[in-house]
Amino acid sequence: MATYSRSLTVNTPNKIALKRFDQWDQVDYMVAGSGTSIIPGHLIEMYKDTDNVLKWRPNSSATAVPQMFVALDFPEMGQTVGNATTVDTPYVPGDTVHAWGMPLGGGWWGLVGSGQTINVGDPLQAAGDGTLKAATSTAASAGVARFIAEETIGAVTTLSRCKARRIA
């Protein structure tokens, strides 16, 4: 039997929703709240703004159970808003955010903040700013390890992308 080796090029997916996303999934549309931008791939949450209207913002807690919504990118939804044509173009306050209600087992191209070291299989949790971080505990009682890294990105020095999956 012949053996051979071949190098493979790793491609970035260039879209946010990677696994278990189809036309039957819950996609919500609400306005981005004031004070911060939302980058596609952020974990996001609903909150009541000062005008008593529900809006989106990046997930705000590293210890509470996140609401399990992810900001989708404009091209994925077949739309362009202004110059927003890539997965890295943020929603600004007042934009209508396309939010995916991520099911258990759903995978996405998430964001990891600086200061983390992420390897494939690492348990992840919300960092409290819309990004992911290495889980501080994997104990069920802590309830923070809700995601798993599906790739190794190593030591993170700037905001980076990581394929992740919801596991709880």
Secondary structure by P-SEA (a helix, b strand, c coil): cccbbbbbbbbccccccccccccccbbbbbccccccccccccbbbbbbccccbbbbcccccccccccbbbbbccccccccccccccccccccccccccccccccccccbbbbccccccccccccccccccccccccccccccccccbbbccccccccccccccccccc
